[in-house]
């Protein structure tokens, strides 16, 4: 498998190791690489902010959408398990 790279717009924490992520609605698990886990946490943080009705700027929503697209392109199986 080729080394994944995060896009230039990514402004979250870059983890050194991957871990298992859990779909909060279904309980399904998926093992993620360090890059995938970093993007997953950015997506989840933005999602929670939006769901809580926090006053978020358009950049956060834009990053949320771009993060989901990144996941679809880089690991469609993980995308379906965690976000589908």
Order of alpha helices (4+ residues) and beta strands (2+ residues): beta-beta-alpha-alpha-alpha
